[in-house]
C-alpha cells in the first residue's frame, strides 16, 4: 500500500522543506516497519527522534498501519 507521511519541524528540514513524503508498505505493516522503510528510502531520517501518529493519535511500534490512515512524524518539542 502507498502511504503519504506528513513531516513537521526539524524532520521537514531534514528532507529539504518537504511537507510530506510517500512510502510503499506491505498490507500488514507495523509502525516499526514503517520506520524501517522511511529510513531506508530517506537516509536523512536515520537517527532522527520522532513519534509516529496514526489518525492524530500516537502509535506504538507494534501497532499496524491501516490503509488510508493519516500518518505524521512528530519530533519532540520544547518550549518555555
C-alpha positions in Angstrom: 0.0 0.0 0.0 1.2 3.5 -0.8 1.2 5.8 2.2 1.6 9.6 2.5 3.5 10.7 5.5 3.3 14.2 6.9 6.5 15.8 8.2 6.9 18.5 10.9 9.5 20.9 12.2 13.1 19.6 12.0 12.1 16.5 10.1 10.7 18.7 7.4 14.1 20.5 7.3 16.0 17.2 7.0 14.1 16.5 3.8 14.6 19.8 2.2 11.4 21.5 3.4 9.0 18.9 2.0 5.7 18.8 3.8 5.1 15.1 3.0 6.7 12.0 1.5 5.4 8.8 0.2 6.4 5.3 1.1 5.3 1.8 -0.1 4.4 -0.7 2.7 3.1 -4.2 2.7 -0.6 -4.5 3.7 0.2 -5.9 7.2 3.0 -3.3 8.1 3.5 -2.1 11.6 4.8 1.3 12.8 8.2 -0.3 13.2 8.2 -1.5 9.6 7.1 2.0 8.5 10.2 3.5 10.3 12.5 0.9 8.7 11.1 1.8 5.2 11.2 5.5 5.8 14.9 5.4 6.9 15.8 3.1 4.0 14.2 5.3 1.4 15.1 8.6 3.1 18.5 8.1 4.9 18.5 11.6 6.3 15.8 10.3 8.7 18.2 7.8 10.2 18.9 8.7 13.8 16.1 11.3 14.0 14.0 11.2 17.1 10.2 11.3 16.4 6.9 9.7 17.3 4.6 8.3 14.7 0.9 9.4 14.8 -1.8 7.5 13.0 -5.0 9.4 12.5 -3.8 12.1 15.1 -3.1 9.5 17.8 0.5 8.4 18.8 1.1 4.8 17.8 3.2 2.0 19.4 5.8 0.3 17.4 3.9 -2.9 17.1 0.7 -1.2 16.0 -0.5 -2.0 12.4 -0.6 0.8 9.9 -4.2 0.8 8.5 -4.7 1.5 4.8 -5.8 5.1 4.3 -4.6 6.3 7.7 -3.2 9.8 8.1 0.4 9.3 9.1 2.5 12.0 10.7 6.1 12.1 12.0 6.2 14.3 15.1 9.6 15.4 16.6 9.9 16.2 20.2 9.1 19.8 21.0 10.4 22.1 23.7 9.1 25.3 24.9 9.3 27.8 27.7 
